C-alpha cells in the first residue's frame, strides 16, 4: 500500500474509533475500558516475563472485560 493510502486508512480508523463509543451504556463502557486496560497490562506482563505478548494481551482483554462487567454488577 502506498503512503497516501496508508494515511487515509489510519485517518479512517481514528475517525471511526472516535464515534464508536458515543451511544454506549455504562456497562458497555466499563467492559470496554476493562478490556483496553487488561490488554495493555497483559501485553506488558508478557513482555516483561519473556512470555507470549499476544497471549498475555488476549488473556488480559478477557479478564479486563469480565472485571468491567463484574464491577458494573456491583455498582
Secondary structure, 3 states (H helix, E strand, C coil): CCHHHHHHHHHHHHHHHHHCCCCCCHHHHHHHHHHHHHHHHHHHHHHHHCCCHHHHHHHHHHHHHHHHHHHHHHC
